[in-house]
């Protein structure tokens, strides 16, 4: 998605009334997210082969994408000759204060990462470097990262996942489980929050 993409008018879509006045525009409508996630599932199926996988979902922002991706993989697996056995685990990374990314990352959950030893892992989420360093200690057979969004930034350390749905401008986006201080997770589309919305929900 290009830097000068104007997005879709909010008037074209339905969204929760309590967010009226808090959003600039719809960046990616829900239907396009669903179709793109299905394609990512197909690509993952082709690459993983007959291996059993552990899906490590990064909460909270990754739960919607993870659930939809897993569902698509299960559907593809059921309707093909290659059945993939999947287990799903969860980890939580806390990395934002308001709309600013914090230097210190907190990792919570994933009771015992040692059970990932020798497994194929598909990670889903936004903030990966710290988590990957922790996972690699347990020597899994393979690690692949899937993320719905990749932001174009000027930072040279920008992480590139193995699979991603959309490359977007460096904007603060909400919706489809991505939040601003725990708000907007109930928004189906991915939208750009406006200054009024940031001020309204700032902590």
Secondary structure as GFF3:
##gff-version 3
##sequence-region A 1 203
A	DSSP	three_ten_helix	10	12	.	.	.	ID=ss1
A	DSSP	three_ten_helix	17	19	.	.	.	ID=ss2
A	DSSP	beta_strand	23	28	.	.	.	ID=ss3
A	DSSP	alpha_helix	30	48	.	.	.	ID=ss4
A	DSSP	beta_strand	53	59	.	.	.	ID=ss5
A	DSSP	alpha_helix	63	78	.	.	.	ID=ss6
A	DSSP	beta_strand	86	97	.	.	.	ID=ss7
A	DSSP	beta_strand	100	109	.	.	.	ID=ss8
A	DSSP	three_ten_helix	113	116	.	.	.	ID=ss9
A	DSSP	beta_strand	120	124	.	.	.	ID=ss10
A	DSSP	alpha_helix	129	136	.	.	.	ID=ss11
A	DSSP	beta_strand	142	151	.	.	.	ID=ss12
A	DSSP	beta_strand	163	168	.	.	.	ID=ss13
A	DSSP	beta_strand	173	174	.	.	.	ID=ss14
A	DSSP	beta_strand	190	193	.	.	.	ID=ss15
A	DSSP	alpha_helix	195	200	.	.	.	ID=ss16
###
